[in-house]
Amino acid sequence: MRTNCSQVVVENFFEPGILYLLLKKSSYGYEIKKALKNDCICEVNIGNLYRCFSRMQKHGYISRESMKSKIGPKRYSYTITQKGKIYLATWIESLKKQKKVISSLINNYQKII
């Protein structure tokens, strides 16, 4: 049983966040990590972020392009694909349903306290 629920989040919530950010513009890993925190209020470990990129690329939701860097190793730019846009729309619909369930629980709880 959990004793601290303050850290409970929707599993893999950063996945639709990444797709949302890539819908706005193609970007690099560390930029996406920073934008997730600023735009989606979601922090993610950089290792988990890159594992997620790999998984989403494998499924065809994003593509990756190697870019030369003037200061250091090559960088990879990530772009959402058409399949990724459809997957993001599915995520959004699921999140809307979860929002209704969560809101209902909160509202019902507040009625009895």
Phi and psi restraints in degrees (range 20) as a CNS / XPLOR table:
assign (resid 1 and name C) (resid 2 and name N)
       (resid 2 and name CA) (resid 2 and name C) 1.0 -75.2 20.0 2
assign (resid 2 and name N) (resid 2 and name CA)
       (resid 2 and name C) (resid 3 and name N) 1.0 141.1 20.0 2
assign (resid 2 and name C) (resid 3 and name N)
       (resid 3 and name CA) (resid 3 and name C) 1.0 -107.8 20.0 2
assign (resid 3 and name N) (resid 3 and name CA)
       (resid 3 and name C) (resid 4 and name N) 1.0 -14.2 20.0 2
assign (resid 3 and name C) (resid 4 and name N)
       (resid 4 and name CA) (resid 4 and name C) 1.0 -136.8 20.0 2
assign (resid 4 and name N) (resid 4 and name CA)
       (resid 4 and name C) (resid 5 and name N) 1.0 107.3 20.0 2
assign (resid 4 and name C) (resid 5 and name N)
       (resid 5 and name CA) (resid 5 and name C) 1.0 -91.4 20.0 2
assign (resid 5 and name N) (resid 5 and name CA)
       (resid 5 and name C) (resid 6 and name N) 1.0 -1.0 20.0 2
assign (resid 5 and name C) (resid 6 and name N)
       (resid 6 and name CA) (resid 6 and name C) 1.0 -66.1 20.0 2
assign (resid 6 and name N) (resid 6 and name CA)
       (resid 6 and name C) (resid 7 and name N) 1.0 -20.4 20.0 2
assign (resid 6 and name C) (resid 7 and name N)
       (resid 7 and name CA) (resid 7 and name C) 1.0 -100.7 20.0 2
assign (resid 7 and name N) (resid 7 and name CA)
       (resid 7 and name C) (resid 8 and name N) 1.0 3.4 20.0 2
assign (resid 7 and name C) (resid 8 and name N)
       (resid 8 and name CA) (resid 8 and name C) 1.0 -72.6 20.0 2
assign (resid 8 and name N) (resid 8 and name CA)
       (resid 8 and name C) (resid 9 and name N) 1.0 127.6 20.0 2
assign (resid 8 and name C) (resid 9 and name N)
       (resid 9 and name CA) (resid 9 and name C) 1.0 -133.8 20.0 2
assign (resid 9 and name N) (resid 9 and name CA)
       (resid 9 and name C) (resid 10 and name N) 1.0 164.4 20.0 2
assign (resid 9 and name C) (resid 10 and name N)
       (resid 10 and name CA) (resid 10 and name C) 1.0 -63.3 20.0 2
assign (resid 10 and name N) (resid 10 and name CA)
       (resid 10 and name C) (resid 11 and name N) 1.0 128.1 20.0 2
assign (resid 10 and name C) (resid 11 and name N)
       (resid 11 and name CA) (resid 11 and name C) 1.0 -57.9 20.0 2
assign (resid 11 and name N) (resid 11 and name CA)
       (resid 11 and name C) (resid 12 and name N) 1.0 132.9 20.0 2
assign (resid 11 and name C) (resid 12 and name N)
       (resid 12 and name CA) (resid 12 and name C) 1.0 60.1 20.0 2
assign (resid 12 and name N) (resid 12 and name CA)
       (resid 12 and name C) (resid 13 and name N) 1.0 28.1 20.0 2
assign (resid 12 and name C) (resid 13 and name N)
       (resid 13 and name CA) (resid 13 and name C) 1.0 -59.5 20.0 2
assign (resid 13 and name N) (resid 13 and name CA)
       (resid 13 and name C) (resid 14 and name N) 1.0 -29.4 20.0 2
assign (resid 13 and name C) (resid 14 and name N)
       (resid 14 and name CA) (resid 14 and name C) 1.0 -68.1 20.0 2
assign (resid 14 and name N) (resid 14 and name CA)
       (resid 14 and name C) (resid 15 and name N) 1.0 -18.1 20.0 2
assign (resid 14 and name C) (resid 15 and name N)
       (resid 15 and name CA) (resid 15 and name C) 1.0 -61.3 20.0 2
assign (resid 15 and name N) (resid 15 and name CA)
       (resid 15 and name C) (resid 16 and name N) 1.0 -53.4 20.0 2
assign (resid 15 and name C) (resid 16 and name N)
       (resid 16 and name CA) (resid 16 and name C) 1.0 -66.0 20.0 2
assign (resid 16 and name N) (resid 16 and name CA)
       (resid 16 and name C) (resid 17 and name N) 1.0 -28.7 20.0 2
assign (resid 16 and name C) (resid 17 and name N)
       (resid 17 and name CA) (resid 17 and name C) 1.0 -62.1 20.0 2
assign (resid 17 and name N) (resid 17 and name CA)
       (resid 17 and name C) (resid 18 and name N) 1.0 -43.1 20.0 2
assign (resid 17 and name C) (resid 18 and name N)
       (resid 18 and name CA) (resid 18 and name C) 1.0 -62.2 20.0 2
assign (resid 18 and name N) (resid 18 and name CA)
       (resid 18 and name C) (resid 19 and name N) 1.0 -47.7 20.0 2
assign (resid 18 and name C) (resid 19 and name N)
       (resid 19 and name CA) (resid 19 and name C) 1.0 -62.3 20.0 2
assign (resid 19 and name N) (resid 19 and name CA)
       (resid 19 and name C) (resid 20 and name N) 1.0 -40.0 20.0 2
assign (resid 19 and name C) (resid 20 and name N)
       (resid 20 and name CA) (resid 20 and name C) 1.0 -59.5 20.0 2
assign (resid 20 and name N) (resid 20 and name CA)
       (resid 20 and name C) (resid 21 and name N) 1.0 -47.1 20.0 2
assign (resid 20 and name C) (resid 21 and name N)
       (resid 21 and name CA) (resid 21 and name C) 1.0 -63.9 20.0 2
assign (resid 21 and name N) (resid 21 and name CA)
       (resid 21 and name C) (resid 22 and name N) 1.0 -39.2 20.0 2
assign (resid 21 and name C) (resid 22 and name N)
       (resid 22 and name CA) (resid 22 and name C) 1.0 -72.1 20.0 2
assign (resid 22 and name N) (resid 22 and name CA)
       (resid 22 and name C) (resid 23 and name N) 1.0 -24.4 20.0 2
assign (resid 22 and name C) (resid 23 and name N)
       (resid 23 and name CA) (resid 23 and name C) 1.0 -65.2 20.0 2
assign (resid 23 and name N) (resid 23 and name CA)
       (resid 23 and name C) (resid 24 and name N) 1.0 -36.1 20.0 2
assign (resid 23 and name C) (resid 24 and name N)
       (resid 24 and name CA) (resid 24 and name C) 1.0 -70.3 20.0 2
assign (resid 24 and name N) (resid 24 and name CA)
       (resid 24 and name C) (resid 25 and name N) 1.0 -42.9 20.0 2
assign (resid 24 and name C) (resid 25 and name N)
       (resid 25 and name CA) (resid 25 and name C) 1.0 -171.5 20.0 2
assign (resid 25 and name N) (resid 25 and name CA)
       (resid 25 and name C) (resid 26 and name N) 1.0 152.2 20.0 2
assign (resid 25 and name C) (resid 26 and name N)
       (resid 26 and name CA) (resid 26 and name C) 1.0 -64.5 20.0 2
assign (resid 26 and name N) (resid 26 and name CA)
       (resid 26 and name C) (resid 27 and name N) 1.0 150.8 20.0 2
assign (resid 26 and name C) (resid 27 and name N)
       (resid 27 and name CA) (resid 27 and name C) 1.0 -159.3 20.0 2
assign (resid 27 and name N) (resid 27 and name CA)
       (resid 27 and name C) (resid 28 and name N) 1.0 175.3 20.0 2
assign (resid 27 and name C) (resid 28 and name N)
       (resid 28 and name CA) (resid 28 and name C) 1.0 -103.1 20.0 2
assign (resid 28 and name N) (resid 28 and name CA)
       (resid 28 and name C) (resid 29 and name N) 1.0 160.9 20.0 2
assign (resid 28 and name C) (resid 29 and name N)
       (resid 29 and name CA) (resid 29 and name C) 1.0 -52.0 20.0 2
assign (resid 29 and name N) (resid 29 and name CA)
       (resid 29 and name C) (resid 30 and name N) 1.0 -53.9 20.0 2
assign (resid 29 and name C) (resid 30 and name N)
       (resid 30 and name CA) (resid 30 and name C) 1.0 -68.2 20.0 2
assign (resid 30 and name N) (resid 30 and name CA)
       (resid 30 and name C) (resid 31 and name N) 1.0 -31.1 20.0 2
assign (resid 30 and name C) (resid 31 and name N)
       (resid 31 and name CA) (resid 31 and name C) 1.0 -66.9 20.0 2
assign (resid 31 and name N) (resid 31 and name CA)
       (resid 31 and name C) (resid 32 and name N) 1.0 -39.8 20.0 2
assign (resid 31 and name C) (resid 32 and name N)
       (resid 32 and name CA) (resid 32 and name C) 1.0 -67.0 20.0 2
assign (resid 32 and name N) (resid 32 and name CA)
       (resid 32 and name C) (resid 33 and name N) 1.0 -41.2 20.0 2
assign (resid 32 and name C) (resid 33 and name N)
       (resid 33 and name CA) (resid 33 and name C) 1.0 -57.0 20.0 2
assign (resid 33 and name N) (resid 33 and name CA)
       (resid 33 and name C) (resid 34 and name N) 1.0 -45.8 20.0 2
assign (resid 33 and name C) (resid 34 and name N)
       (resid 34 and name CA) (resid 34 and name C) 1.0 -66.0 20.0 2
assign (resid 34 and name N) (resid 34 and name CA)
       (resid 34 and name C) (resid 35 and name N) 1.0 -43.1 20.0 2
assign (resid 34 and name C) (resid 35 and name N)
       (resid 35 and name CA) (resid 35 and name C) 1.0 -67.2 20.0 2
assign (resid 35 and name N) (resid 35 and name CA)
       (resid 35 and name C) (resid 36 and name N) 1.0 -34.6 20.0 2
assign (resid 35 and name C) (resid 36 and name N)
       (resid 36 and name CA) (resid 36 and name C) 1.0 -58.6 20.0 2
assign (resid 36 and name N) (resid 36 and name CA)
       (resid 36 and name C) (resid 37 and name N) 1.0 -42.8 20.0 2
assign (resid 36 and name C) (resid 37 and name N)
       (resid 37 and name CA) (resid 37 and name C) 1.0 -67.2 20.0 2
assign (resid 37 and name N) (resid 37 and name CA)
       (resid 37 and name C) (resid 38 and name N) 1.0 -43.7 20.0 2
assign (resid 37 and name C) (resid 38 and name N)
       (resid 38 and name CA) (resid 38 and name C) 1.0 -77.3 20.0 2
assign (resid 38 and name N) (resid 38 and name CA)
       (resid 38 and name C) (resid 39 and name N) 1.0 -44.7 20.0 2
assign (resid 38 and name C) (resid 39 and name N)
       (resid 39 and name CA) (resid 39 and name C) 1.0 -91.1 20.0 2
assign (resid 39 and name N) (resid 39 and name CA)
       (resid 39 and name C) (resid 40 and name N) 1.0 -33.4 20.0 2
assign (resid 39 and name C) (resid 40 and name N)
       (resid 40 and name CA) (resid 40 and name C) 1.0 -112.4 20.0 2
assign (resid 40 and name N) (resid 40 and name CA)
       (resid 40 and name C) (resid 41 and name N) 1.0 -0.5 20.0 2
assign (resid 40 and name C) (resid 41 and name N)
       (resid 41 and name CA) (resid 41 and name C) 1.0 49.3 20.0 2
assign (resid 41 and name N) (resid 41 and name CA)
       (resid 41 and name C) (resid 42 and name N) 1.0 49.3 20.0 2
assign (resid 41 and name C) (resid 42 and name N)
       (resid 42 and name CA) (resid 42 and name C) 1.0 -137.6 20.0 2
assign (resid 42 and name N) (resid 42 and name CA)
       (resid 42 and name C) (resid 43 and name N) 1.0 119.6 20.0 2
assign (resid 42 and name C) (resid 43 and name N)
       (resid 43 and name CA) (resid 43 and name C) 1.0 -99.4 20.0 2
assign (resid 43 and name N) (resid 43 and name CA)
       (resid 43 and name C) (resid 44 and name N) 1.0 141.5 20.0 2
assign (resid 43 and name C) (resid 44 and name N)
       (resid 44 and name CA) (resid 44 and name C) 1.0 -139.1 20.0 2
assign (resid 44 and name N) (resid 44 and name CA)
       (resid 44 and name C) (resid 45 and name N) 1.0 141.3 20.0 2
assign (resid 44 and name C) (resid 45 and name N)
       (resid 45 and name CA) (resid 45 and name C) 1.0 -65.3 20.0 2
assign (resid 45 and name N) (resid 45 and name CA)
       (resid 45 and name C) (resid 46 and name N) 1.0 138.0 20.0 2
assign (resid 45 and name C) (resid 46 and name N)
       (resid 46 and name CA) (resid 46 and name C) 1.0 -60.3 20.0 2
assign (resid 46 and name N) (resid 46 and name CA)
       (resid 46 and name C) (resid 47 and name N) 1.0 -35.0 20.0 2
assign (resid 46 and name C) (resid 47 and name N)
       (resid 47 and name CA) (resid 47 and name C) 1.0 -64.4 20.0 2
assign (resid 47 and name N) (resid 47 and name CA)
       (resid 47 and name C) (resid 48 and name N) 1.0 -42.9 20.0 2
assign (resid 47 and name C) (resid 48 and name N)
       (resid 48 and name CA) (resid 48 and name C) 1.0 -64.4 20.0 2
assign (resid 48 and name N) (resid 48 and name CA)
       (resid 48 and name C) (resid 49 and name N) 1.0 -36.6 20.0 2
assign (resid 48 and name C) (resid 49 and name N)
       (resid 49 and name CA) (resid 49 and name C) 1.0 -61.3 20.0 2
assign (resid 49 and name N) (resid 49 and name CA)
       (resid 49 and name C) (resid 50 and name N) 1.0 -49.0 20.0 2
assign (resid 49 and name C) (resid 50 and name N)
       (resid 50 and name CA) (resid 50 and name C) 1.0 -69.9 20.0 2
assign (resid 50 and name N) (resid 50 and name CA)
       (resid 50 and name C) (resid 51 and name N) 1.0 -30.9 20.0 2
assign (resid 50 and name C) (resid 51 and name N)
       (resid 51 and name CA) (resid 51 and name C) 1.0 -65.7 20.0 2
assign (resid 51 and name N) (resid 51 and name CA)
       (resid 51 and name C) (resid 52 and name N) 1.0 -38.2 20.0 2
assign (resid 51 and name C) (resid 52 and name N)
       (resid 52 and name CA) (resid 52 and name C) 1.0 -65.8 20.0 2
assign (resid 52 and name N) (resid 52 and name CA)
       (resid 52 and name C) (resid 53 and name N) 1.0 -43.2 20.0 2
assign (resid 52 and name C) (resid 53 and name N)
       (resid 53 and name CA) (resid 53 and name C) 1.0 -55.4 20.0 2
assign (resid 53 and name N) (resid 53 and name CA)
       (resid 53 and name C) (resid 54 and name N) 1.0 -47.2 20.0 2
assign (resid 53 and name C) (resid 54 and name N)
       (resid 54 and name CA) (resid 54 and name C) 1.0 -60.6 20.0 2
assign (resid 54 and name N) (resid 54 and name CA)
       (resid 54 and name C) (resid 55 and name N) 1.0 -46.1 20.0 2
assign (resid 54 and name C) (resid 55 and name N)
       (resid 55 and name CA) (resid 55 and name C) 1.0 -63.3 20.0 2
assign (resid 55 and name N) (resid 55 and name CA)
       (resid 55 and name C) (resid 56 and name N) 1.0 -44.0 20.0 2
assign (resid 55 and name C) (resid 56 and name N)
       (resid 56 and name CA) (resid 56 and name C) 1.0 -69.7 20.0 2
assign (resid 56 and name N) (resid 56 and name CA)
       (resid 56 and name C) (resid 57 and name N) 1.0 -33.4 20.0 2
assign (resid 56 and name C) (resid 57 and name N)
       (resid 57 and name CA) (resid 57 and name C) 1.0 -67.5 20.0 2
assign (resid 57 and name N) (resid 57 and name CA)
       (resid 57 and name C) (resid 58 and name N) 1.0 -41.9 20.0 2
assign (resid 57 and name C) (resid 58 and name N)
       (resid 58 and name CA) (resid 58 and name C) 1.0 -59.1 20.0 2
assign (resid 58 and name N) (resid 58 and name CA)
       (resid 58 and name C) (resid 59 and name N) 1.0 -37.5 20.0 2
assign (resid 58 and name C) (resid 59 and name N)
       (resid 59 and name CA) (resid 59 and name C) 1.0 -85.0 20.0 2
assign (resid 59 and name N) (resid 59 and name CA)
       (resid 59 and name C) (resid 60 and name N) 1.0 -4.9 20.0 2
assign (resid 59 and name C) (resid 60 and name N)
       (resid 60 and name CA) (resid 60 and name C) 1.0 85.5 20.0 2
assign (resid 60 and name N) (resid 60 and name CA)
       (resid 60 and name C) (resid 61 and name N) 1.0 16.2 20.0 2
assign (resid 60 and name C) (resid 61 and name N)
       (resid 61 and name CA) (resid 61 and name C) 1.0 -83.3 20.0 2
assign (resid 61 and name N) (resid 61 and name CA)
       (resid 61 and name C) (resid 62 and name N) 1.0 -26.7 20.0 2
assign (resid 61 and name C) (resid 62 and name N)
       (resid 62 and name CA) (resid 62 and name C) 1.0 -136.7 20.0 2
assign (resid 62 and name N) (resid 62 and name CA)
       (resid 62 and name C) (resid 63 and name N) 1.0 160.0 20.0 2
assign (resid 62 and name C) (resid 63 and name N)
       (resid 63 and name CA) (resid 63 and name C) 1.0 -121.5 20.0 2
assign (resid 63 and name N) (resid 63 and name CA)
       (resid 63 and name C) (resid 64 and name N) 1.0 160.0 20.0 2
assign (resid 63 and name C) (resid 64 and name N)
       (resid 64 and name CA) (resid 64 and name C) 1.0 -129.0 20.0 2
assign (resid 64 and name N) (resid 64 and name CA)
       (resid 64 and name C) (resid 65 and name N) 1.0 136.0 20.0 2
assign (resid 64 and name C) (resid 65 and name N)
       (resid 65 and name CA) (resid 65 and name C) 1.0 -126.7 20.0 2
assign (resid 65 and name N) (resid 65 and name CA)
       (resid 65 and name C) (resid 66 and name N) 1.0 131.1 20.0 2
assign (resid 65 and name C) (resid 66 and name N)
       (resid 66 and name CA) (resid 66 and name C) 1.0 -79.1 20.0 2
assign (resid 66 and name N) (resid 66 and name CA)
       (resid 66 and name C) (resid 67 and name N) 1.0 134.6 20.0 2
assign (resid 66 and name C) (resid 67 and name N)
       (resid 67 and name CA) (resid 67 and name C) 1.0 -128.1 20.0 2
assign (resid 67 and name N) (resid 67 and name CA)
       (resid 67 and name C) (resid 68 and name N) 1.0 138.9 20.0 2
assign (resid 67 and name C) (resid 68 and name N)
       (resid 68 and name CA) (resid 68 and name C) 1.0 -72.1 20.0 2
assign (resid 68 and name N) (resid 68 and name CA)
       (resid 68 and name C) (resid 69 and name N) 1.0 144.5 20.0 2
assign (resid 68 and name C) (resid 69 and name N)
       (resid 69 and name CA) (resid 69 and name C) 1.0 -115.6 20.0 2
assign (resid 69 and name N) (resid 69 and name CA)
       (resid 69 and name C) (resid 70 and name N) 1.0 137.8 20.0 2
assign (resid 69 and name C) (resid 70 and name N)
       (resid 70 and name CA) (resid 70 and name C) 1.0 -73.6 20.0 2
assign (resid 70 and name N) (resid 70 and name CA)
       (resid 70 and name C) (resid 71 and name N) 1.0 -23.1 20.0 2
assign (resid 70 and name C) (resid 71 and name N)
       (resid 71 and name CA) (resid 71 and name C) 1.0 -127.8 20.0 2
assign (resid 71 and name N) (resid 71 and name CA)
       (resid 71 and name C) (resid 72 and name N) 1.0 78.3 20.0 2
assign (resid 71 and name C) (resid 72 and name N)
       (resid 72 and name CA) (resid 72 and name C) 1.0 118.7 20.0 2
assign (resid 72 and name N) (resid 72 and name CA)
       (resid 72 and name C) (resid 73 and name N) 1.0 -163.0 20.0 2
assign (resid 72 and name C) (resid 73 and name N)
       (resid 73 and name CA) (resid 73 and name C) 1.0 -68.7 20.0 2
assign (resid 73 and name N) (resid 73 and name CA)
       (resid 73 and name C) (resid 74 and name N) 1.0 165.2 20.0 2
assign (resid 73 and name C) (resid 74 and name N)
       (resid 74 and name CA) (resid 74 and name C) 1.0 -62.7 20.0 2
assign (resid 74 and name N) (resid 74 and name CA)
       (resid 74 and name C) (resid 75 and name N) 1.0 153.8 20.0 2
assign (resid 74 and name C) (resid 75 and name N)
       (resid 75 and name CA) (resid 75 and name C) 1.0 -113.6 20.0 2
assign (resid 75 and name N) (resid 75 and name CA)
       (resid 75 and name C) (resid 76 and name N) 1.0 159.9 20.0 2
assign (resid 75 and name C) (resid 76 and name N)
       (resid 76 and name CA) (resid 76 and name C) 1.0 -118.2 20.0 2
assign (resid 76 and name N) (resid 76 and name CA)
       (resid 76 and name C) (resid 77 and name N) 1.0 128.6 20.0 2
assign (resid 76 and name C) (resid 77 and name N)
       (resid 77 and name CA) (resid 77 and name C) 1.0 -99.7 20.0 2
assign (resid 77 and name N) (resid 77 and name CA)
       (resid 77 and name C) (resid 78 and name N) 1.0 135.3 20.0 2
assign (resid 77 and name C) (resid 78 and name N)
       (resid 78 and name CA) (resid 78 and name C) 1.0 -109.8 20.0 2
assign (resid 78 and name N) (resid 78 and name CA)
       (resid 78 and name C) (resid 79 and name N) 1.0 141.9 20.0 2
assign (resid 78 and name C) (resid 79 and name N)
       (resid 79 and name CA) (resid 79 and name C) 1.0 -135.6 20.0 2
assign (resid 79 and name N) (resid 79 and name CA)
       (resid 79 and name C) (resid 80 and name N) 1.0 140.1 20.0 2
assign (resid 79 and name C) (resid 80 and name N)
       (resid 80 and name CA) (resid 80 and name C) 1.0 -76.1 20.0 2
assign (resid 80 and name N) (resid 80 and name CA)
       (resid 80 and name C) (resid 81 and name N) 1.0 143.0 20.0 2
assign (resid 80 and name C) (resid 81 and name N)
       (resid 81 and name CA) (resid 81 and name C) 1.0 -98.7 20.0 2
assign (resid 81 and name N) (resid 81 and name CA)
       (resid 81 and name C) (resid 82 and name N) 1.0 173.9 20.0 2
assign (resid 81 and name C) (resid 82 and name N)
       (resid 82 and name CA) (resid 82 and name C) 1.0 -61.3 20.0 2
assign (resid 82 and name N) (resid 82 and name CA)
       (resid 82 and name C) (resid 83 and name N) 1.0 -41.0 20.0 2
assign (resid 82 and name C) (resid 83 and name N)
       (resid 83 and name CA) (resid 83 and name C) 1.0 -61.8 20.0 2
assign (resid 83 and name N) (resid 83 and name CA)
       (resid 83 and name C) (resid 84 and name N) 1.0 -37.4 20.0 2
assign (resid 83 and name C) (resid 84 and name N)
       (resid 84 and name CA) (resid 84 and name C) 1.0 -65.9 20.0 2
assign (resid 84 and name N) (resid 84 and name CA)
       (resid 84 and name C) (resid 85 and name N) 1.0 -36.1 20.0 2
assign (resid 84 and name C) (resid 85 and name N)
       (resid 85 and name CA) (resid 85 and name C) 1.0 -64.9 20.0 2
assign (resid 85 and name N) (resid 85 and name CA)
       (resid 85 and name C) (resid 86 and name N) 1.0 -39.8 20.0 2
assign (resid 85 and name C) (resid 86 and name N)
       (resid 86 and name CA) (resid 86 and name C) 1.0 -66.9 20.0 2
assign (resid 86 and name N) (resid 86 and name CA)
       (resid 86 and name C) (resid 87 and name N) 1.0 -42.3 20.0 2
assign (resid 86 and name C) (resid 87 and name N)
       (resid 87 and name CA) (resid 87 and name C) 1.0 -63.1 20.0 2
assign (resid 87 and name N) (resid 87 and name CA)
       (resid 87 and name C) (resid 88 and name N) 1.0 -40.5 20.0 2
assign (resid 87 and name C) (resid 88 and name N)
       (resid 88 and name CA) (resid 88 and name C) 1.0 -62.5 20.0 2
assign (resid 88 and name N) (resid 88 and name CA)
       (resid 88 and name C) (resid 89 and name N) 1.0 -42.8 20.0 2
assign (resid 88 and name C) (resid 89 and name N)
       (resid 89 and name CA) (resid 89 and name C) 1.0 -60.5 20.0 2
assign (resid 89 and name N) (resid 89 and name CA)
       (resid 89 and name C) (resid 90 and name N) 1.0 -38.1 20.0 2
assign (resid 89 and name C) (resid 90 and name N)
       (resid 90 and name CA) (resid 90 and name C) 1.0 -64.7 20.0 2
assign (resid 90 and name N) (resid 90 and name CA)
       (resid 90 and name C) (resid 91 and name N) 1.0 -43.7 20.0 2
assign (resid 90 and name C) (resid 91 and name N)
       (resid 91 and name CA) (resid 91 and name C) 1.0 -57.5 20.0 2
assign (resid 91 and name N) (resid 91 and name CA)
       (resid 91 and name C) (resid 92 and name N) 1.0 -47.1 20.0 2
assign (resid 91 and name C) (resid 92 and name N)
       (resid 92 and name CA) (resid 92 and name C) 1.0 -60.5 20.0 2
assign (resid 92 and name N) (resid 92 and name CA)
       (resid 92 and name C) (resid 93 and name N) 1.0 -43.3 20.0 2
assign (resid 92 and name C) (resid 93 and name N)
       (resid 93 and name CA) (resid 93 and name C) 1.0 -62.3 20.0 2
assign (resid 93 and name N) (resid 93 and name CA)
       (resid 93 and name C) (resid 94 and name N) 1.0 -41.8 20.0 2
assign (resid 93 and name C) (resid 94 and name N)
       (resid 94 and name CA) (resid 94 and name C) 1.0 -64.3 20.0 2
assign (resid 94 and name N) (resid 94 and name CA)
       (resid 94 and name C) (resid 95 and name N) 1.0 -41.1 20.0 2
assign (resid 94 and name C) (resid 95 and name N)
       (resid 95 and name CA) (resid 95 and name C) 1.0 -65.9 20.0 2
assign (resid 95 and name N) (resid 95 and name CA)
       (resid 95 and name C) (resid 96 and name N) 1.0 -35.6 20.0 2
assign (resid 95 and name C) (resid 96 and name N)
       (resid 96 and name CA) (resid 96 and name C) 1.0 -61.4 20.0 2
assign (resid 96 and name N) (resid 96 and name CA)
       (resid 96 and name C) (resid 97 and name N) 1.0 -43.2 20.0 2
assign (resid 96 and name C) (resid 97 and name N)
       (resid 97 and name CA) (resid 97 and name C) 1.0 -64.6 20.0 2
assign (resid 97 and name N) (resid 97 and name CA)
       (resid 97 and name C) (resid 98 and name N) 1.0 -43.2 20.0 2
assign (resid 97 and name C) (resid 98 and name N)
       (resid 98 and name CA) (resid 98 and name C) 1.0 -64.1 20.0 2
assign (resid 98 and name N) (resid 98 and name CA)
       (resid 98 and name C) (resid 99 and name N) 1.0 -36.9 20.0 2
assign (resid 98 and name C) (resid 99 and name N)
       (resid 99 and name CA) (resid 99 and name C) 1.0 -60.5 20.0 2
assign (resid 99 and name N) (resid 99 and name CA)
       (resid 99 and name C) (resid 100 and name N) 1.0 -41.9 20.0 2
assign (resid 99 and name C) (resid 100 and name N)
       (resid 100 and name CA) (resid 100 and name C) 1.0 -62.4 20.0 2
assign (resid 100 and name N) (resid 100 and name CA)
       (resid 100 and name C) (resid 101 and name N) 1.0 -44.2 20.0 2
assign (resid 100 and name C) (resid 101 and name N)
       (resid 101 and name CA) (resid 101 and name C) 1.0 -63.5 20.0 2
assign (resid 101 and name N) (resid 101 and name CA)
       (resid 101 and name C) (resid 102 and name N) 1.0 -46.7 20.0 2
assign (resid 101 and name C) (resid 102 and name N)
       (resid 102 and name CA) (resid 102 and name C) 1.0 -64.7 20.0 2
assign (resid 102 and name N) (resid 102 and name CA)
       (resid 102 and name C) (resid 103 and name N) 1.0 -43.7 20.0 2
assign (resid 102 and name C) (resid 103 and name N)
       (resid 103 and name CA) (resid 103 and name C) 1.0 -62.4 20.0 2
assign (resid 103 and name N) (resid 103 and name CA)
       (resid 103 and name C) (resid 104 and name N) 1.0 -39.1 20.0 2
assign (resid 103 and name C) (resid 104 and name N)
       (resid 104 and name CA) (resid 104 and name C) 1.0 -62.6 20.0 2
assign (resid 104 and name N) (resid 104 and name CA)
       (resid 104 and name C) (resid 105 and name N) 1.0 -45.5 20.0 2
assign (resid 104 and name C) (resid 105 and name N)
       (resid 105 and name CA) (resid 105 and name C) 1.0 -60.5 20.0 2
assign (resid 105 and name N) (resid 105 and name CA)
       (resid 105 and name C) (resid 106 and name N) 1.0 -46.3 20.0 2
assign (resid 105 and name C) (resid 106 and name N)
       (resid 106 and name CA) (resid 106 and name C) 1.0 -62.1 20.0 2
assign (resid 106 and name N) (resid 106 and name CA)
       (resid 106 and name C) (resid 107 and name N) 1.0 -46.8 20.0 2
assign (resid 106 and name C) (resid 107 and name N)
       (resid 107 and name CA) (resid 107 and name C) 1.0 -62.7 20.0 2
assign (resid 107 and name N) (resid 107 and name CA)
       (resid 107 and name C) (resid 108 and name N) 1.0 -44.3 20.0 2
assign (resid 107 and name C) (resid 108 and name N)
       (resid 108 and name CA) (resid 108 and name C) 1.0 -64.7 20.0 2
assign (resid 108 and name N) (resid 108 and name CA)
       (resid 108 and name C) (resid 109 and name N) 1.0 -39.8 20.0 2
assign (resid 108 and name C) (resid 109 and name N)
       (resid 109 and name CA) (resid 109 and name C) 1.0 -60.7 20.0 2
assign (resid 109 and name N) (resid 109 and name CA)
       (resid 109 and name C) (resid 110 and name N) 1.0 -46.2 20.0 2
assign (resid 109 and name C) (resid 110 and name N)
       (resid 110 and name CA) (resid 110 and name C) 1.0 -66.5 20.0 2
assign (resid 110 and name N) (resid 110 and name CA)
       (resid 110 and name C) (resid 111 and name N) 1.0 -24.4 20.0 2
assign (resid 110 and name C) (resid 111 and name N)
       (resid 111 and name CA) (resid 111 and name C) 1.0 -70.1 20.0 2
assign (resid 111 and name N) (resid 111 and name CA)
       (resid 111 and name C) (resid 112 and name N) 1.0 -28.6 20.0 2
assign (resid 111 and name C) (resid 112 and name N)
       (resid 112 and name CA) (resid 112 and name C) 1.0 -101.7 20.0 2
assign (resid 112 and name N) (resid 112 and name CA)
       (resid 112 and name C) (resid 113 and name N) 1.0 -7.9 20.0 2
